[in-house]
């Protein structure tokens, strides 16, 4: 007998979670355990309760699924394009591991798809990389970029619709890193469990796809990381806390 998840049964209450679990199971060729499916449902419900679900426009849970194909099923938005990741790079408990050289994802969401003063970019860092590279972003030294970049492998440099970086000079550790802007003069930088208000005027958004495990212009990845990431989110402004 094959069991299927349906809304209202076994704790799965959110239609988006039910659809996502079904798509992941189809990609995996096998059903997820109840605990994994329930955790996904609770995450979606939690985002809704926090009032941030609708702001997420492109996202993957890079963990939980049984296979790499399942992990690249989008929770929201368009599926990312995989450049050179293979099944051995994926661990369903810890996420997807870069190689610092050739492996990255293209989110297929343009940096200018969200309004100049209404955007966010976030990743969950599971394992700090050994090289000073980028966790996510677009452009290089261009104006109006969103970037989460590692400097000297000791702290993360954050930009949100700016050329000028914010460097909090904190020791890197596992946690959520991101930036969110809802006005033209300031944005919130988030690293691990801390949030900082950064006074930096916004600039016209850079025209290029946001990459994961790297940054760069269209078709030109730069600063590819060997860190392990287990989640990313792109979209409109939201409360990263």
SULVENNOR-V975786 format. One record per helix or strand of 2 or more residues. SS is the DSSP state (alpha for helix, beta for strand). FROM is the first residue (numbers start at 0). TO is the last residue. If there is no record, write none. Layout:
ss & from & to
SS & FROM & TO
SS & FROM & TO
//
This chain:
ss & from & to
alpha & 14 & 27
alpha & 33 & 48
alpha & 52 & 54
beta & 55 & 60
alpha & 67 & 70
beta & 80 & 82
alpha & 86 & 88
beta & 89 & 90
beta & 94 & 96
beta & 103 & 109
alpha & 110 & 112
beta & 118 & 126
beta & 133 & 136
beta & 144 & 150
beta & 154 & 161
beta & 165 & 166
beta & 174 & 180
beta & 185 & 190
beta & 193 & 198
beta & 208 & 211
beta & 214 & 216
beta & 219 & 221
beta & 227 & 234
//
